[in-house]
Amino acid sequence: MSQEIQTFYKRTKIVATLGPAITQKLWNMEMFNDPKNAESRKKAYENMEAIIKSGVTCVRLNFSHGDHAEQIVRINVLREVASKLHRNIAIMLDTKGPEIRVNKFDPETVTVTAGSTVEVYTKENIIGNATKFSVTDSTGTYNMANDVKKGQLILIDDGKLELKILDVDAARGYIKTVALNTHAISEKRRINLPGSDYSMPFLSDKDRDDIKFACEQHLDYIAASFCNSAANVQEIRDILKQNGGEHIQIISKIETNSAINNLDSIIEASDGIMVARGDLGLEIPYYDVPYWEKQMIRKCRYVGKPVIVATQMLDSLERNIQPTRAEVTDVFFAVERGTDATMLSGESAKGQFPIIAVKTMASIDVKSELLFDYDRAINVYFKKTPFSSQIKKTVLKIAEKVVPSGESIAPIFPYNFLVLFTNDRTLIQAISNIRPAATIIVVTSDKTLLNAFAINYGIQTYYVEDLNAAKEQYVQVSKLATNIFEAADKPATSIAFFDDKFHEVA
């Protein structure tokens, strides 16, 4: 086929965090069903439909904010809209994790002045002011003084306030510091301890309850905050197994120096990785974050596991309708390096322009895909993956059919879609790993596969009751499947693949 067709269905996945910007200020089902909130309810449905149509394949529920009742509203709206659109949209629960936060102040916001002495209490709960305050974790039992020493930094509110430690009395739970800059803080601001190993438990009672909630609600992914070891991954895996959630995949968030030191074993134990650049940039030097982002993408591509790049990708779109040029470059090069998915956090959860944020990210993703190095994906990364020789043989056959030709600045894509009839999970993973130059629509009779690839590059799914019967009617089934994803104003070209053979779709 010589016709030149520009790709129009995005293959890089988008994970969007849900919050009141999408589902409005509907904090429980009673509020949701209240006739007084009919307009907000309508807006929630409209917003959800808009972000799905704009390219979101997985939504993230941030369990650092909001209770189960609030999240139930979002789950229900998502599932209703996804069903209406015939899209398989996955749900990711992001655990709160072992966070340290400052306690209450009087007044509610205080200004810490550069050069002032600030006392931090780690066992005693006091009402704070500009010269002293207390800190704790979600259990209320953590003594932060055990994990720091003289000369280290304490970072507060995403590093906006820096305190240098002058003295530590761990037995008393007391840390004396000096403020390195002036900044206003209020209660519940997050604390980071760069260079420290945290002695608090990996999972709190809240985290355990939230993971059980994920099992009860049949969610698809757990994003494991502050995962520092393969043992941490196993802790979550055990809870999932005990509560009927074996299907739930674990995406380990790399956010600390300890996680960097254990990166290979964490990747091996996990189902995927999230490059959580926000906290990582506070725990290690910020100028090292791009290097580790690149390394994490590379390592995941070599082992055939998905990777998400997250945090502040389009941060300015919380407030503006145009991204900064630096943000555009950031998203573009994450895709160029081969990430499976890019993620929106505050932009879609609480920003003023959540739908614009999704559409903007999708447009950048698509542009980067047009110029992607498909040859390197196949001949460098894929060749080093651990997939079997038979799987590799099949995948390379598919790659030959969908690889673009022509000039690199104006590539020719022979097909927009390849419709793959299979229930083979490993084959699907392997095809995603080559970063296919066409959207792969997996036609499957295995319901466990429908949301299993929501963050994997290039994979969409379509359910049939009988796979063999679907193969016999492959032309009709292929057209039904591609109709869900194709653009109405652009002709789709597709080819089917099953039983190790290609089949033309007229």
C-alpha positions in Angstrom: 0.0 0.0 0.0 1.6 3.2 -1.2 -1.0 5.7 0.0 0.5 8.2 2.5 -1.5 8.3 5.7 -0.5 10.4 8.7 -1.2 8.7 12.0 -4.2 10.3 13.8 -4.9 8.0 16.7 -2.4 8.6 19.5 -0.4 5.5 20.6 1.3 7.0 23.7 -1.1 6.6 26.6 -2.4 9.4 28.8 -3.1 8.9 32.5 -5.3 11.7 33.9 -5.8 12.3 37.6 -9.4 12.8 38.6 -10.5 15.5 40.9 -13.1 18.2 41.3 -11.9 19.8 38.0 -13.5 16.8 36.2 -16.1 15.3 38.6 -17.0 18.6 40.3 -17.5 19.1 44.0 -19.6 16.0 44.5 -18.1 14.3 47.5 -20.4 11.3 47.9 -23.2 9.5 46.1 -25.9 11.3 48.2 -24.6 14.7 46.8 -24.3 13.2 43.4 -27.9 12.1 43.3 -29.3 15.2 44.9 -31.5 17.0 42.3 -30.0 20.3 43.5 -26.7 19.1 42.0 -28.1 18.2 38.6 -25.9 20.7 36.7 -22.7 19.6 38.4 -23.6 16.0 37.7 -24.2 16.8 34.0 -20.9 18.6 33.9 -19.1 15.7 35.5 -20.4 13.3 32.8 -19.5 15.8 30.0 -16.0 16.3 31.3 -15.4 12.6 31.6 -16.5 12.0 28.1 -14.4 14.8 26.8 -11.2 13.6 28.4 -11.7 10.0 27.2 -12.5 11.2 23.6 -9.3 13.3 23.8 -7.1 10.3 24.5 -7.2 9.3 28.2 -6.9 5.5 28.6 -6.4 5.3 32.4 -7.6 7.6 35.2 -5.7 8.0 38.5 -7.3 8.3 41.9 -5.0 10.1 44.3 -5.6 8.6 47.7 -3.5 11.3 49.4 -6.7 13.4 49.0 -10.4 12.4 49.3 -12.1 9.5 51.1 -13.6 6.3 49.7 -17.0 7.9 49.3 -15.6 10.7 47.1 -13.6 8.2 44.9 -16.8 6.0 44.4 -18.4 9.0 42.6 -15.5 9.2 40.2 -15.4 5.4 39.7 -19.1 5.3 38.9 -19.0 8.3 36.5 -15.9 6.9 34.7 -17.4 3.4 34.2 -20.8 4.8 33.0 -19.1 7.0 30.4 -16.6 4.4 29.3 -19.4 1.9 28.7 -21.4 4.5 26.7 -18.3 5.1 24.5 -17.4 1.4 24.2 -13.9 2.2 25.6 -12.0 0.1 28.0 -10.6 2.7 30.5 -8.6 1.5 33.5 -8.5 2.9 37.0 -5.3 3.4 39.0 -5.3 3.8 42.8 -2.3 5.9 43.9 -1.5 5.2 47.5 -0.8 7.9 50.0 2.4 6.1 51.1 4.7 6.9 54.0 4.4 10.7 53.9 5.6 13.2 56.6 3.6 16.4 57.0 3.7 19.4 59.3 0.9 19.7 61.9 -1.4 22.6 62.8 -0.4 26.3 63.1 -1.8 29.3 64.9 -2.5 31.4 62.8 -3.3 28.9 60.0 -0.5 30.3 57.8 2.8 31.4 59.2 5.9 33.0 57.5 9.2 31.5 58.4 12.0 34.0 57.9 15.4 33.3 56.4 18.1 33.1 59.1 15.6 32.4 61.9 16.0 29.4 64.2 13.2 26.9 63.8 12.5 24.0 66.3 10.9 20.8 64.9 9.2 18.4 67.3 8.9 14.9 66.1 7.3 13.1 69.1 5.3 15.9 70.8 2.3 17.3 69.0 2.3 21.1 69.4 0.5 24.0 67.8 3.1 25.6 65.5 4.2 29.1 64.8 6.9 30.8 62.8 9.7 29.5 65.1 8.5 26.0 66.0 6.1 23.3 64.8 5.6 19.5 65.0 5.6 16.8 62.3 4.3 13.3 62.0 3.2 10.6 59.6 -0.3 9.1 59.1 0.2 6.7 62.0 1.2 9.4 64.5 4.0 7.3 65.8 6.9 8.2 63.5 10.0 9.9 65.0 11.6 11.8 62.2 14.6 12.7 64.4 15.8 9.1 64.1 16.4 9.5 60.3 18.3 12.8 60.2 21.6 14.2 61.3 23.4 17.5 61.7 24.1 19.3 58.4 21.3 17.7 56.5 18.3 19.6 54.9 14.6 19.3 55.7 12.5 20.4 52.7 9.0 21.6 53.3 6.1 22.3 50.8 7.8 20.7 47.7 11.1 22.3 48.7 9.8 25.8 48.9 11.2 26.1 52.5 14.6 24.8 53.3 15.7 24.1 56.9 19.3 23.2 57.7 19.7 20.9 60.7 21.9 22.3 63.5 21.3 19.8 66.2 19.3 16.5 66.7 18.0 14.9 69.9 16.4 11.7 68.7 15.4 10.4 72.2 13.6 13.7 72.9 12.2 13.9 69.4 13.7 17.4 68.8 15.5 18.9 65.8 17.0 22.4 65.8 17.3 24.1 62.4 18.0 27.3 60.7 15.8 28.6 57.8 17.7 29.1 54.6 14.9 31.2 53.0 11.7 32.9 53.7 8.4 31.1 53.0 4.8 31.0 54.2 3.6 27.5 55.3 0.4 26.0 56.7 -0.6 22.7 58.1 -0.3 19.4 56.2 2.6 20.7 54.0 4.7 17.8 52.8 8.2 17.1 54.2 11.2 15.6 52.3 14.5 14.4 53.8 17.0 14.2 50.9 19.7 11.6 51.5 17.8 9.9 54.4 16.5 6.4 54.7 13.0 6.5 56.2 12.4 4.2 59.1 8.6 4.4 59.0 6.6 1.4 57.8 6.1 1.3 54.0 2.3 0.7 54.3 0.1 2.4 56.9 -3.3 1.1 58.0 -4.8 3.6 55.6 -2.7 2.3 52.7 -3.9 -1.3 53.5 -7.5 -0.2 53.6 -7.1 1.6 50.3 -5.6 -1.4 48.6 -8.5 -3.6 49.9 -10.8 -0.9 48.5 -9.1 -1.3 45.1 -9.8 -5.1 45.3 -13.5 -4.5 46.3 -14.0 -2.1 43.4 -12.1 -4.3 40.9 -9.7 -1.5 40.0 -6.8 -2.2 37.6 -3.6 -0.7 38.9 -2.0 0.2 42.2 0.5 3.1 42.0 2.8 2.3 45.0 4.0 5.6 46.5 7.6 5.7 47.9 8.4 2.1 46.9 12.0 1.5 48.0 12.5 -2.2 47.5 11.3 -5.4 45.9 10.1 -6.4 49.4 7.8 -3.3 49.3 6.2 -4.5 46.1 5.7 -8.0 47.6 3.9 -6.5 50.6 1.3 -5.0 48.2 1.2 -8.2 46.1 0.4 -10.2 49.3 -2.5 -7.9 50.2 -3.9 -8.2 46.7 -3.7 -11.9 46.7 -5.4 -12.2 50.1 -8.3 -10.0 48.9 -9.0 -11.4 45.4 -7.1 -8.7 43.6 -4.5 -10.8 41.8 -5.4 -9.1 38.5 -4.4 -5.7 39.8 -1.0 -4.6 38.4 1.5 -2.8 40.6 3.2 0.3 39.2 6.0 1.3 41.5 6.6 5.0 41.9 10.3 5.8 42.0 10.6 8.8 44.4 13.7 8.3 46.6 17.4 7.7 46.6 16.8 4.3 48.1 14.5 3.4 45.1 17.2 4.5 42.7 19.7 2.3 44.5 17.3 -0.7 44.2 15.9 0.2 40.8 16.6 -3.1 38.9 15.1 -5.3 41.6 12.1 -3.0 41.9 11.5 -3.2 38.1 11.8 -7.0 38.2 9.3 -7.3 41.1 6.8 -4.7 39.6 4.4 -4.8 36.7 5.6 -1.3 35.6 7.3 1.9 36.8 6.2 5.5 37.3 8.9 8.1 37.1 7.5 10.3 39.9 9.7 13.3 39.3 8.1 15.6 41.9 9.4 13.9 45.0 12.3 12.4 43.3 13.6 15.9 42.5 13.5 16.7 46.2 15.2 13.5 47.3 18.0 13.6 44.8 19.6 16.6 43.1 17.1 18.0 40.7 19.6 18.1 37.9 19.9 14.3 38.2 16.2 13.7 37.5 16.4 13.9 33.7 19.2 11.3 33.7 17.2 8.9 35.8 14.0 9.5 33.8 16.0 8.4 30.7 17.5 5.4 32.5 14.1 4.2 33.9 12.5 4.4 30.4 15.5 2.5 28.9 15.5 -0.2 31.6 11.8 -0.8 31.3 12.0 -1.1 27.5 14.8 -3.7 27.8 12.6 -5.9 30.0 9.3 -5.2 28.2 7.5 -3.5 31.1 5.5 -0.3 30.9 6.8 3.1 32.2 4.9 6.3 33.0 6.5 9.7 33.1 4.7 11.9 35.7 4.6 15.2 37.6 4.4 18.8 36.3 4.4 17.8 32.7 2.0 20.6 31.8 1.9 22.3 35.2 1.2 25.8 33.8 -2.1 24.5 32.3 -3.6 24.5 35.8 -3.8 28.2 35.4 -3.3 29.0 31.6 -4.6 27.7 28.3 -1.2 27.6 26.7 1.7 25.4 27.8 5.2 26.8 28.2 7.6 25.8 25.5 9.7 24.0 28.1 6.7 21.9 29.0 6.0 21.0 25.3 9.7 19.9 25.0 9.4 17.9 28.2 6.4 15.9 27.0 7.8 15.5 23.5 11.1 14.1 24.6 9.5 11.7 27.1 7.6 10.2 24.2 10.8 10.3 22.0 12.6 8.3 24.6 9.9 5.7 24.4 7.8 6.1 27.5 4.5 4.2 27.4 2.4 6.9 29.0 2.5 10.5 30.1 0.6 11.6 33.1 -1.4 14.7 34.2 -1.7 15.4 37.9 -3.0 18.7 39.2 -3.6 19.8 35.6 -6.7 17.5 35.3 -7.5 17.1 39.0 -7.8 20.7 40.1 -6.8 22.9 37.2 -8.9 25.5 35.5 -8.6 23.8 32.0 -8.5 20.0 32.5 -9.8 19.2 29.0 -7.4 21.6 27.3 -4.6 19.9 29.3 -5.6 16.5 28.0 -5.9 17.7 24.4 -2.6 19.6 24.6 -0.8 16.5 25.9 -2.4 14.4 23.2 -1.3 16.7 20.4 2.3 16.7 21.7 2.3 12.9 22.0 1.1 12.5 18.4 3.7 14.9 17.0 6.5 13.1 18.8 5.2 9.7 17.5 5.4 10.9 13.9 9.1 11.5 14.3 9.8 8.5 16.6 12.8 6.3 15.9 11.0 3.1 15.1 14.0 1.4 13.7 15.9 1.8 17.0 12.9 0.5 19.0 12.9 -2.7 17.0 16.6 -3.3 16.4 18.1 -2.1 19.6 15.6 -2.3 22.5 13.4 -5.2 21.4 16.3 -7.4 20.5 17.5 -7.3 24.1 14.1 -8.2 25.6 13.6 -11.6 27.3 10.7 -12.6 25.1 10.9 -16.1 23.6 12.3 -16.6 20.1 8.9 -17.6 18.8 7.2 -14.5 20.2 10.0 -12.3 18.8 9.6 -13.9 15.4 5.9 -13.1 15.3 6.4 -9.6 16.6 9.1 -8.8 14.0 6.8 -10.1 11.3 4.2 -7.6 12.5 6.7 -4.8 12.8 7.7 -5.2 9.1 4.1 -4.6 8.1 3.5 -1.4 10.1 6.9 0.3 10.2 6.8 3.7 8.5 8.8 4.4 5.3 9.8 7.6 3.5 11.7 10.6 4.8 12.1 10.8 8.6 10.6 14.3 8.6 7.6 13.1 6.5 7.1 9.4 7.3 4.5 7.3 5.4 2.4 5.1 7.6 0.9 2.2 5.7 -1.8 1.4 8.3 -3.5 3.3 11.1 -4.6 0.1 12.8 -3.5 -3.5 13.1 -6.3 -5.7 14.4 -4.8 -8.5 16.4 -7.0 -11.5 17.3 -5.4 -13.1 20.4 -5.7 -14.0 24.1 -1.9 -14.2 24.4 -0.9 -11.6 27.1 2.8 -12.1 26.4 2.4 -11.5 22.7 0.5 -8.2 23.4 3.3 -7.1 25.8 5.9 -7.8 23.2 4.1 -5.9 20.4 3.8 -2.9 22.7 7.5 -3.1 23.4 8.4 -2.5 19.7 6.5 0.8 19.9 4.4 -0.1 16.9 3.8 2.5 14.2 0.1 1.6 14.1 -2.5 1.3 16.9 -2.8 -2.3 17.8 -6.5 -3.2 18.5 -6.5 -6.5 20.4 -9.6 -8.5 19.8 -9.9 -10.9 22.7 -12.4 -13.1 24.5 -10.4 -12.9 27.8 -12.1 -10.2 29.9 -9.0 -9.9 32.1 -7.1 -8.4 29.2 -9.5 -5.6 28.5 -8.0 -3.1 31.0 -4.6 -4.8 31.4 -2.9 -2.7 28.7 -4.3 0.7 29.5 -0.8 2.2 30.1 1.0 0.1 27.5 2.1 2.0 24.3 -0.1 1.4 21.2 -2.5 -1.2 22.6 -6.3 -0.9 22.6 -8.7 -3.7 23.3 -12.0 -5.0 21.9 -14.1 -7.8 23.5 -15.7 -10.7 21.7 -17.4 -13.7 23.3 -15.9 -16.3 20.9 -12.4 -15.6 19.5 -12.5 -18.3 16.9 -15.9 -17.1 15.6 -14.5 -13.5 15.5 -11.6 -14.7 13.3 -14.1 -16.2 10.8 -15.8 -12.8 10.6 -12.6 -10.9 10.8 -13.5 -8.2 8.3 -16.7 -7.3 10.1 -15.2 -7.5 13.5 -12.1 -5.4 12.4 -14.4 -2.6 11.1 -16.5 -2.6 14.3 -13.3 -2.4 16.4 -11.6 0.4 14.4 -14.9 2.4 14.2 -14.5 3.1 17.9 -11.2 4.8 17.5 -11.0 6.2 14.0 -11.4 9.9 13.3 -14.7 10.7 11.5 -13.0 13.0 9.1 -10.1 10.8 8.1 -10.2 7.4 6.4 -8.8 4.5 8.5 -6.7 1.8 7.0 -6.3 -1.5 8.8 -5.0 -5.0 8.5 -5.9 -8.0 10.6 -3.5 -10.6 12.0 -4.2 -14.0 13.4 -3.0 -17.6 13.1 0.4 -16.1 12.2 -0.9 -14.6 9.0 -2.0 -11.2 7.8 -5.5 -10.7 6.4 -6.5 -7.6 4.4 -9.5 -5.6 5.6 -11.3 -4.1 2.7 
